[in-house]
């Protein structure tokens, strides 16, 4: 067992905060007092004096492959029509195979852990279209093994972008069969498999329906992207309809579906998303620099659409720091224009922290993640708030997001196991991960 001792505050969930000790086994044993006297029965302790303890963060939308392709020439301040081929050229030059994705996933998951992300959803869209299906299974296992080696939970999304629909379905089936899954999750909860095309701008009805059938057969969640500017423009040009109209017709507005971005949604579409039970992911660290705008988060949540928070990938957001994007989400929330033309309300820090934890977990269908109630997965972050950057903060939980941009957790625990201690990875050497990636990219 592990005891986190002497916390200034423990954020149990959106509406419950306490202080003191937290006792963790394979699950949370007692978020209020840690159970028993301090030190009793715990084999290991973590000092949390002057710290806030939160649930582990859930990065609900990432592209881990892009961790090896940040700040590429021709990818900044350009339309997506120029961005896509620039990224594709870099992938093609490197050659997408198991060795590449192992290196990029290791770096991306490690970066997440060092910034408090204990679970990451990797929407893997880019595959070697000419390789055998068996090679795609190897790629999937390389990503999963990389995440496991550094100690993070992974939701691997077998995505697609302009692939042959039959090949995508065959690959997703082979990948699902290769893992021991129950309703898409391994017995230890460390790996989850999902499926999802990049969006209606890249994949046709046959791909959506084919992956939907795979999801139904294996009990997998479905995930896609919709209503970025380019997505709306292409859908109107190609089909004469908006993306969500197509997704509804193709069977992809349902409770097992999570849609990332949702920047350009109308009030009618928000109502339809809510009625269908669709969850969403807000990704301001991608949407803002790509020029797509600001998703109407307050309106979506007010209508009952559960939202998570994601960083998206290094090709648009050069950092995998979810707490920094939580701060950005609050900063830009007032720029989301309401139907009457007025500015939207600023998001509340506790609401955004909930999006970064329980909201993302809801989109994965993982009720054990994103909170610290008894029985929850033992994923926690310890954040030191005793330094000068937090001086004068009246509300330490709000200050966790507002103060100290780029803040990193002092300790991180995943499944009751310490994976970051005193700001350093326990499970891997950062320099070796970087060296491995650099060597692979230079190959």
RODREN-556973 format. One record per residue (C-alpha): residue in one letter; chain; x, y, z. Coordinates in Angstrom, 1 decimal, decimal comma. Each point is the difference from the previous one (the first is absolute). Example, Ala and Ser with C-alpha at 12.3 -4.5 7.8 and 13.67 -1.06 7.14 Angstrom:
<zanus>
  res  chain      xx      yy      zz
    A      A    12,3    -4,5     7,8
    S      A     1,4     3,4    -0,7
</zanus>
This chain:
<zanus>
  res  chain      xx      yy      zz
    X      A     0,0     0,0     0,0
    X      A     1,0     3,6    -0,5
    X      A    -0,9     2,9     2,3
    X      A     0,1     3,6    -1,3
    X      A     0,5     2,0     3,2
    X      A    -0,9     3,5     1,2
    X      A    -1,7     1,5    -3,1
    X      A    -1,2     3,6     0,3
    X      A    -2,9    -1,0    -2,2
    X      A    -1,3    -3,2    -1,6
    X      A    -2,3     0,4    -3,0
    X      A    -2,2    -3,1     0,2
    X      A    -2,3     1,1    -2,8
    X      A    -1,6     3,1    -1,4
    X      A    -2,1     0,6     3,2
    X      A     2,1    -1,6     2,7
    X      A     3,3     1,3     1,5
    X      A     1,7    -1,0     3,2
    X      A     3,5     0,0     1,4
    X      A     2,4    -2,2     1,9
    X      A     1,0    -3,5    -1,2
    X      A    -1,0    -2,2    -2,9
    X      A     0,5    -3,8     0,2
    X      A     0,4    -1,9    -3,3
    X      A     0,1    -3,7    -0,8
    X      A    -1,0    -1,3    -3,3
    X      A    -2,9     2,5     0,4
    X      A    -0,7     3,0     2,2
    X      A    -0,6    -1,3     3,5
    X      A    -1,1     3,2     1,8
    X      A     0,2     3,4    -1,6
    X      A    -1,0     1,9     3,1
    X      A     2,5    -1,1     2,7
    X      A     2,1    -2,8    -1,5
    X      A    -1,3    -2,5     2,5
    X      A     1,5    -0,6     3,4
    X      A     2,9     1,9     1,6
    X      A     2,7     1,6    -2,2
    X      A     2,6    -2,5    -1,0
    X      A    -2,1    -3,0     1,1
    X      A    -0,1    -2,9    -2,5
    X      A     1,5     1,9    -2,8
    X      A     3,2    -1,4    -1,6
    X      A     0,9     3,3    -1,7
    X      A    -0,7     3,6     0,6
    X      A     0,1     3,2    -2,1
    X      A     0,3     3,4     1,7
    X      A    -2,8     2,3    -1,1
    X      A     0,5     2,9     2,4
    X      A    -0,6     3,3    -1,7
    X      A    -1,6    -1,9    -2,9
    X      A    -3,3    -0,6    -1,7
    X      A    -1,0    -3,6    -1,0
    X      A    -2,2    -0,5    -3,0
    X      A    -1,1    -3,0    -2,0
    X      A     2,3    -0,9    -2,8
    X      A    -0,7     2,1    -3,1
    X      A    -1,6    -1,5    -3,1
    X      A     1,2     1,3    -3,3
    X      A    -3,0    -0,8    -2,0
    X      A     1,4     0,7    -3,5
    X      A     3,6    -0,3    -1,1
    X      A     1,9    -1,1    -3,1
    X      A     3,2    -1,5     1,6
    X      A     1,7    -0,5    -3,4
    X      A     0,2     3,8    -0,3
    X      A     2,3     0,1     3,1
    X      A     2,8    -0,6    -2,4
    X      A    -1,1     2,7    -2,5
    X      A    -0,4     3,3     1,8
    X      A     0,6     3,5    -1,4
    X      A     0,6    -1,4    -3,5
    X      A     0,6     2,6    -2,7
    X      A    -3,2     0,6    -1,9
    X      A    -2,3    -1,0     2,9
    X      A    -0,4     3,3     1,8
    X      A    -2,5     2,7    -0,9
    X      A    -1,1    -1,9    -3,2
    X      A    -3,4    -1,3    -1,1
    X      A    -0,7    -3,6     0,8
    X      A     0,1    -0,7    -3,8
    X      A     3,7     0,8     0,2
    X      A     0,6    -1,4     3,5
    X      A    -1,1    -3,5    -0,8
    X      A     2,4    -0,6    -2,9
    X      A     2,9     1,5     1,9
    X      A    -0,6    -2,5     2,9
    X      A    -0,6    -2,9    -2,4
    X      A     3,3     0,7    -1,8
    X      A     1,8    -0,1     3,4
    X      A    -1,7    -3,3     0,9
    X      A     0,9    -1,4    -3,4
    X      A     3,6     1,0     0,2
    X      A     0,3    -1,7     3,5
    X      A    -2,0    -3,1    -0,9
    X      A    -2,8    -1,0     2,3
    X      A     0,8    -3,3     1,6
    X      A     0,1    -1,6     3,4
    X      A     3,4     1,6     0,8
    X      A    -1,2     3,5    -0,7
    X      A    -3,2    -0,2     2,0
    X      A     1,8    -1,6     2,9
    X      A     2,3     2,9     0,2
    X      A    -2,6     2,7    -0,4
    X      A    -2,5    -1,7     2,4
    X      A     2,7    -0,4     2,6
    X      A     0,8     3,7    -0,1
    X      A    -3,6     1,1    -0,2
    X      A    -1,2    -2,2     2,9
    X      A     3,0     1,0     2,1
    X      A    -0,6     3,7    -0,7
    X      A    -3,6    -0,5     1,1
    X      A     1,0    -1,7     3,3
    X      A     2,4     2,8     0,8
    X      A    -2,8     2,4    -0,4
    X      A    -2,6    -2,0     1,9
    X      A    -1,7    -2,0    -2,7
    X      A    -0,6    -3,5     1,2
    X      A    -2,2    -1,1    -2,9
    X      A     0,4     1,1    -3,6
    X      A    -2,3    -0,7    -3,0
    X      A     2,2    -0,4    -3,1
    X      A    -2,0     0,5    -3,2
    X      A     2,5    -1,8    -2,3
    X      A    -1,0     1,1    -3,5
    X      A     3,1    -0,6    -2,1
    X      A     0,9    -3,5    -1,1
    X      A     2,0    -1,4    -2,9
    X      A    -2,8    -0,6    -2,5
    X      A     2,2    -2,4    -2,0
    X      A     1,0    -2,3     2,9
    X      A    -1,7    -3,3     0,9
    X      A    -2,7     0,0     2,6
    X      A     2,4    -2,0     2,3
    X      A     2,3     3,0     0,0
    X      A    -2,8     2,2     1,3
    X      A    -0,3    -2,4     2,9
    X      A     3,7     0,4     0,7
    X      A    -0,4     3,8     0,0
    X      A    -2,9    -0,2     2,4
    X      A     2,0    -2,2     2,4
    X      A     3,0     2,2    -0,3
    X      A    -2,0     3,0     1,2
    X      A    -1,6    -2,0     2,8
    X      A     3,3    -1,4     1,2
    X      A     1,6     3,5    -0,1
    X      A    -2,8     1,4     2,3
    X      A     0,3    -3,0     2,3
    X      A     3,8     0,4     0,3
    X      A    -0,2     3,5     1,3
    X      A    -3,1    -0,8     2,2
    X      A    -2,9     2,0    -1,6
    X      A    -3,5    -1,2    -0,7
    X      A    -0,8     0,0    -3,8
    X      A    -3,1     0,1    -2,0
    X      A     1,2    -0,9    -3,5
    X      A    -2,4     1,1    -2,7
    X      A     0,5    -1,9    -3,3
    X      A    -0,8     2,9    -2,2
    X      A     0,1     0,6    -3,7
    X      A     0,6     2,7    -2,5
    X      A    -0,7    -0,7    -3,7
    X      A     0,6    -3,8     0,4
    X      A    -1,8    -2,7    -1,9
    X      A    -3,1    -0,7     2,1
    X      A     0,3    -3,8    -0,2
    X      A     3,7     0,1     1,0
    X      A    -0,9     2,3     3,0
    X      A    -2,6    -2,3     1,3
    X      A     2,2    -3,1    -0,5
    X      A     2,8     1,7     1,9
    X      A    -2,2     1,1     2,8
    X      A    -1,4    -3,5     0,3
    X      A     3,5    -1,5     0,1
    X      A     1,2     2,5     2,6
    X      A    -3,0    -0,7     2,2
    X      A     0,5    -3,7    -0,3
    X      A     3,6     0,3     1,0
    X      A    -0,6     1,5     3,4
    X      A    -1,8    -1,6     2,9
    X      A    -2,9     2,4     0,4
    X      A    -3,3     0,1     1,9
    X      A    -2,2     2,8    -1,4
    X      A     3,1     1,4    -1,6
    X      A     2,1     0,2     3,2
    X      A     2,8    -2,3     1,4
    X      A    -0,5    -1,6     3,4
    X      A     2,4     2,4     1,7
    X      A    -1,7     3,0    -1,6
    X      A     3,3     1,3    -1,4
    X      A    -1,0    -0,4    -3,7
    X      A    -3,2     0,7    -1,8
    X      A    -0,7    -0,3    -3,7
    X      A    -2,4     2,2    -2,0
    X      A    -0,6     0,8    -3,7
    X      A    -0,6     3,1    -2,0
    X      A     0,5     1,7    -3,3
    X      A     1,6     3,5    -0,1
    X      A    -3,2     1,5    -1,1
    X      A    -2,4     0,4    -2,9
    X      A     2,5     2,2    -1,7
    X      A     2,4    -3,0    -0,5
    X      A    -2,1    -3,2     0,2
    X      A    -3,2    -1,0    -1,8
    X      A    -3,1    -1,8     1,3
    X      A     1,4    -3,5    -0,6
    X      A     2,9     0,7     2,4
    X      A    -2,3     1,3     2,7
    X      A    -2,4    -2,9    -0,4
    X      A     2,8    -2,6    -0,1
    X      A     1,6     1,2     3,1
    X      A    -3,4     0,3     1,7
    X      A    -0,5    -3,7    -0,7
    X      A     3,4    -0,8     1,6
    X      A    -0,8     2,1     3,0
    X      A    -3,3    -1,9     0,5
    X      A     1,6    -3,4    -0,4
    X      A     2,7     0,7     2,6
    X      A    -1,7     2,5     2,3
    X      A     2,3     2,8    -0,9
    X      A    -0,6     3,8     0,4
    X      A    -0,2     2,1    -3,2
    X      A     1,8     3,4    -0,4
    X      A     0,3     2,5    -2,8
    X      A     0,5     3,7    -0,7
    X      A    -2,6     2,5    -1,3
    X      A    -0,8     3,6    -0,7
    X      A     3,4     1,5    -0,3
    X      A    -0,3     2,6    -2,8
    X      A     1,6    -2,3    -2,6
    X      A    -2,3    -2,8     1,0
    X      A    -3,1     2,1    -0,5
    X      A     1,2     1,5    -3,3
    X      A     0,9    -3,4    -1,5
    X      A    -3,2    -1,6     1,1
    X      A    -2,1     2,8    -1,6
    X      A     2,0    -0,1    -3,2
    X      A     0,1    -3,8    -0,3
    X      A    -3,4    -1,0     1,3
    X      A    -2,0     3,2     0,3
    X      A    -0,5    -0,7     3,6
    X      A     1,6     0,8     3,4
    X      A     2,3    -2,6     1,8
    X      A    -2,4    -0,8     2,8
    X      A    -2,8    -0,7    -2,6
    X      A     2,2    -2,6    -1,6
    X      A     1,1    -1,5     3,3
    X      A    -3,6    -0,4     1,0
    X      A    -0,9    -1,7    -3,2
    X      A     3,0    -2,2     0,2
    X      A    -0,9    -1,2     3,6
    X      A     2,7     2,1     1,8
    X      A    -2,2     2,1     2,3
    X      A    -0,3    -2,4     2,9
    X      A     1,0    -0,3     3,7
    X      A     3,1    -2,0    -0,8
    X      A     1,4     2,8    -2,3
    X      A     2,3     2,8     1,0
    X      A     0,6     2,9    -2,4
    X      A     3,0     2,2     0,2
    X      A     0,2     3,8    -0,7
    X      A    -3,7     0,9    -0,7
    X      A     1,0     3,6    -0,6
    X      A    -2,6     1,0    -2,6
    X      A    -3,2    -1,5     1,4
    X      A    -3,4     1,6    -0,1
    X      A    -2,6     0,1     2,8
    X      A    -2,0    -2,6    -1,8
    X      A     3,0    -2,3    -0,3
    X      A     0,9     0,5     3,6
    X      A    -3,6    -1,2     0,9
    X      A     0,4    -3,0    -2,3
    X      A     3,3    -1,0     1,6
    X      A    -1,5     0,2     3,4
    X      A    -3,1    -2,0    -1,0
    X      A     2,2    -2,7    -1,5
    X      A     2,2    -0,3     3,1
    X      A     3,2     0,8    -1,9
    X      A     3,0     1,2     2,0
    X      A     2,5     2,5    -1,3
    X      A     3,6     1,1     0,4
    X      A     1,1     3,6     0,2
    X      A     3,5     0,6    -1,4
    X      A     0,8     3,8     0,1
    X      A     3,7    -0,6    -0,2
    X      A    -0,6    -1,3    -3,5
    X      A    -3,1     2,0    -1,1
    X      A     1,4     3,4     0,9
    X      A     3,4    -0,2    -1,8
    X      A    -1,6    -1,7    -3,0
    X      A    -2,4     2,9    -0,3
    X      A    -3,1    -2,0     0,4
    X      A    -1,5     2,1     2,8
    X      A    -1,3    -0,9     3,5
    X      A    -2,5    -2,7     0,7
    X      A    -3,1     1,2     1,8
    X      A     0,9    -2,1     3,1
    X      A    -2,5     1,8     2,4
    X      A    -2,9    -0,5    -2,4
    X      A     0,9    -3,7    -0,6
    X      A     0,3    -0,7     3,7
    X      A    -3,2     1,9     0,8
    X      A    -1,9    -2,2    -2,5
    X      A     1,4    -3,1     1,7
    X      A     2,8    -1,0    -2,4
    X      A     2,8    -1,5     2,2
    X      A     3,3     1,4    -1,1
    X      A     3,6    -1,1     0,6
    X      A     3,2     1,9    -0,7
    X      A     2,7    -0,9    -2,5
    X      A     3,3     1,4    -1,2
    X      A    -0,2    -1,5    -3,5
    X      A     3,4    -0,7    -1,6
    X      A     3,4     1,7    -0,3
    X      A    -0,8     1,0    -3,6
    X      A    -2,4     2,7     1,2
    X      A     0,7     0,2     3,7
    X      A     3,6    -0,4     0,7
    X      A    -0,5    -1,0     3,6
    X      A    -1,8    -2,9     1,6
    X      A    -0,6     2,0     3,2
    X      A    -3,7    -0,4     0,8
    X      A    -0,1     2,3     3,0
    X      A     1,5     2,8    -2,1
    X      A    -2,9    -0,6    -2,5
    X      A    -2,4     0,1     2,9
    X      A     1,2     3,5     0,7
    X      A    -0,3     0,9    -3,6
    X      A    -3,5    -1,3    -0,1
    X      A    -1,0     2,4     2,8
    X      A     1,9     2,9    -1,6
    X      A    -1,7    -0,3    -3,4
    X      A    -3,4    -1,1     1,2
    X      A    -1,4     3,6    -0,2
    X      A     0,8     0,1    -3,7
    X      A    -2,7    -2,6    -0,8
    X      A    -2,8     2,1    -1,3
    X      A    -3,5    -0,6     1,2
    X      A    -3,0    -0,2    -2,5
    X      A    -0,9     3,6     0,9
    X      A     3,5     1,2    -0,9
    X      A     1,2     0,5     3,5
    X      A     3,1    -1,5     1,5
    X      A    -0,3    -3,4     1,7
    X      A     0,6    -0,4     3,7
    X      A     3,5    -0,7     1,4
    X      A     0,3    -3,7     1,0
    X      A     0,4    -0,8     3,7
    X      A     3,3    -1,6     1,1
    X      A    -1,7    -2,9     1,7
    X      A    -2,1    -0,7    -3,0
    X      A     3,0    -0,1    -2,3
    X      A     2,0    -2,2     2,5
    X      A    -3,0    -2,3    -0,1
    X      A     0,1     0,0    -3,8
    X      A     3,7    -1,0     0,2
    X      A    -0,8    -2,9     2,3
    X      A    -3,5    -1,4     0,2
    X      A    -1,2     1,5    -3,3
    X      A     2,7    -1,7    -2,0
    X      A    -0,6    -3,3     2,0
    X      A    -3,7     0,2    -0,9
    X      A     0,8     0,2    -3,7
    X      A     2,0    -3,2     0,4
    X      A    -2,8    -1,7     1,8
    X      A     2,3    -0,4     3,1
    X      A    -1,9     0,9     3,2
    X      A     3,0    -1,2     2,1
    X      A     2,2     2,8    -1,3
    X      A     0,0     3,8     0,6
    X      A    -0,9     0,1     3,7
    X      A     1,3    -1,1     3,4
    X      A    -3,1    -1,4     1,5
    X      A     0,3    -3,5     1,7
    X      A     0,5    -2,7    -2,6
    X      A     1,4     2,4    -2,6
    X      A     3,1    -1,0    -1,9
    X      A     3,0     1,0     2,1
    X      A     1,1     2,8    -2,4
    X      A     1,0     3,2     1,7
    X      A     2,2     3,1    -0,4
    X      A     1,7     2,0     2,7
    X      A     0,5     3,7    -0,9
    X      A     2,3     2,2     2,2
    X      A    -1,8     3,4     0,5
    X      A     2,4     1,4     2,6
    X      A     2,3     1,9    -2,3
    X      A     0,1     3,7    -1,0
    X      A    -2,1    -0,6    -3,1
    X      A    -2,9    -0,9     2,4
    X      A     0,6     2,7     2,5
    X      A    -3,1     2,1     0,6
    X      A    -2,3    -2,6    -1,5
    X      A    -3,3     0,1     1,9
    X      A    -1,6    -3,1    -1,5
    X      A     2,7    -2,7    -0,3
    X      A    -2,0    -2,3    -2,3
    X      A    -0,8     2,9    -2,4
    X      A     3,6     1,1     0,3
    X      A     1,1    -3,5    -1,0
    X      A    -1,2     0,9    -3,5
    X      A     0,3     3,8    -0,1
    X      A     3,4     0,4     1,7
    X      A     3,4    -1,4    -1,1
    X      A    -0,4    -0,6    -3,7
    X      A     1,8    -3,2    -1,0
    X      A    -0,2    -1,4     3,5
    X      A     1,1    -3,6     0,4
    X      A    -1,0    -2,5     2,7
    X      A     2,4    -0,9     2,7
    X      A    -1,2    -3,6     0,1
    X      A    -2,3    -2,1    -2,2
    X      A    -1,6    -3,3     0,8
    X      A    -1,6    -2,4    -2,5
    X      A    -1,8    -3,1     1,2
    X      A     1,6     0,5     3,5
    X      A     3,5     0,0    -1,5
    X      A     2,2     3,1     0,2
    X      A     1,1     0,9    -3,5
    X      A     1,2     3,5     0,7
    X      A     1,8     0,9     3,2
    X      A     1,4     3,4     0,7
    X      A    -0,6     1,2    -3,6
    X      A     1,9    -2,9    -1,5
    X      A    -1,2    -3,2    -1,8
    X      A     0,5    -3,1     2,1
    X      A    -0,7    -2,3    -2,9
    X      A     2,3     1,3    -2,7
    X      A     2,9     2,4    -0,7
    X      A    -1,2     3,1    -1,8
    X      A     3,3     0,4    -1,8
    X      A     0,0    -3,5    -1,3
    X      A    -3,6     0,4    -1,3
    X      A     1,1     3,2    -1,9
    X      A     3,1    -1,6    -1,3
    X      A    -1,9    -3,0    -1,3
    X      A    -2,5     2,3    -1,8
    X      A     2,8     2,1    -1,5
    X      A     1,8    -3,1    -1,2
    X      A    -3,1    -1,4    -1,6
    X      A    -0,8     3,3    -1,8
    X      A     3,5     0,2    -1,3
    X      A    -0,1    -3,5    -1,4
</zanus>
